Amino acid sequence: MAHSLSAQKRVRQNAKHRALNRWRLKVMRDAVRDFQEQVLHGTAATANEAFLKCQKAIDRAAQRGVIHKNQAARRKSRLSASLKAKKTAKA
């Protein structure tokens, strides 16, 4: 248990930041899940729209430090490849 006032404040701040980061991670994962659902069952146009939302959520998570920038780039690259495969499969 923190005894000094500054340590107690730090505990409160850490709890708030942890909760916010968990929320940001959930938003990103939900966007990825929606995109993958559109790739499997939707059209190429709806998958493309979901990809843009997913890309925005990933970038926002990386910008805030929830995930590393290299992880964000890797995720976007893999999602882009799956979108490209969906578009070529339909053509």
C-alpha positions as CSV (number, residue, x, y, z in Angstrom):
1,M,0.0,0.0,0.0
2,A,1.3,3.4,-0.9
3,H,2.0,5.7,2.0
4,S,3.0,9.1,0.6
5,L,0.5,11.3,-1.1
6,S,2.4,11.3,-4.4
7,A,2.5,7.5,-4.4
8,Q,-1.2,7.3,-3.7
9,K,-1.9,9.7,-6.5
10,R,0.3,7.6,-8.8
11,V,-1.8,4.5,-7.9
12,R,-5.0,6.3,-8.8
13,Q,-3.5,7.6,-12.1
14,N,-2.2,4.1,-13.0
15,A,-5.7,2.6,-12.5
16,K,-7.3,5.2,-14.7
17,H,-4.7,4.8,-17.5
18,R,-4.9,1.0,-17.3
19,A,-8.7,1.1,-17.7
20,L,-8.4,3.5,-20.6
21,N,-5.8,1.4,-22.3
22,R,-7.9,-1.7,-21.9
23,W,-10.8,0.1,-23.5
24,R,-8.6,1.3,-26.4
25,L,-7.4,-2.3,-26.9
26,K,-10.9,-3.6,-26.9
27,V,-12.0,-1.0,-29.5
28,M,-9.1,-2.1,-31.7
29,R,-9.9,-5.8,-31.3
30,D,-13.6,-5.2,-32.0
31,A,-12.7,-3.3,-35.2
32,V,-10.4,-6.2,-36.3
33,R,-13.1,-8.7,-35.6
34,D,-15.7,-6.7,-37.6
35,F,-13.3,-6.5,-40.5
36,Q,-12.6,-10.2,-40.5
37,E,-16.3,-10.9,-40.4
38,Q,-16.8,-8.7,-43.4
39,V,-14.0,-10.5,-45.2
40,L,-15.6,-13.8,-44.6
41,H,-19.3,-13.0,-45.1
42,G,-19.5,-9.5,-46.6
43,T,-18.9,-7.9,-50.0
44,A,-15.6,-6.4,-51.0
45,A,-17.0,-2.9,-50.6
46,T,-18.2,-3.5,-47.0
47,A,-14.9,-5.2,-46.2
48,N,-13.0,-2.2,-47.6
49,E,-15.1,0.2,-45.4
50,A,-14.4,-2.0,-42.4
51,F,-10.7,-2.0,-43.2
52,L,-10.6,1.7,-43.1
53,K,-12.2,1.8,-39.6
54,C,-9.9,-1.0,-38.5
55,Q,-6.8,0.8,-39.7
56,K,-7.9,4.0,-37.9
57,A,-8.4,2.1,-34.6
58,I,-5.0,0.3,-34.9
59,D,-3.2,3.6,-35.6
60,R,-4.9,5.3,-32.7
61,A,-3.9,2.4,-30.4
62,A,-0.3,2.7,-31.6
63,Q,-0.3,6.4,-31.2
64,R,-1.4,6.2,-27.6
65,G,1.2,3.5,-26.8
66,V,-1.3,0.7,-26.3
67,I,0.6,-1.4,-28.9
68,H,4.0,-0.9,-30.5
69,K,4.2,0.9,-33.8
70,N,5.8,-2.1,-35.5
71,Q,2.9,-4.3,-34.2
72,A,0.5,-1.8,-35.7
73,A,2.3,-1.9,-39.1
74,R,2.3,-5.7,-39.0
75,R,-1.4,-6.0,-38.2
76,K,-2.4,-3.5,-40.9
77,S,-0.2,-5.3,-43.4
78,R,-1.8,-8.7,-42.7
79,L,-5.3,-7.2,-42.8
80,S,-4.5,-5.5,-46.1
81,A,-3.3,-8.8,-47.5
82,S,-6.5,-10.5,-46.5
83,L,-8.6,-7.7,-48.1
84,K,-6.5,-8.0,-51.3
85,A,-7.1,-11.7,-51.4
86,K,-10.9,-11.1,-50.9
87,K,-10.9,-8.7,-53.9
88,T,-8.9,-10.9,-56.2
89,A,-11.0,-14.0,-55.3
90,K,-14.2,-12.2,-56.3
91,A,-12.7,-11.0,-59.6
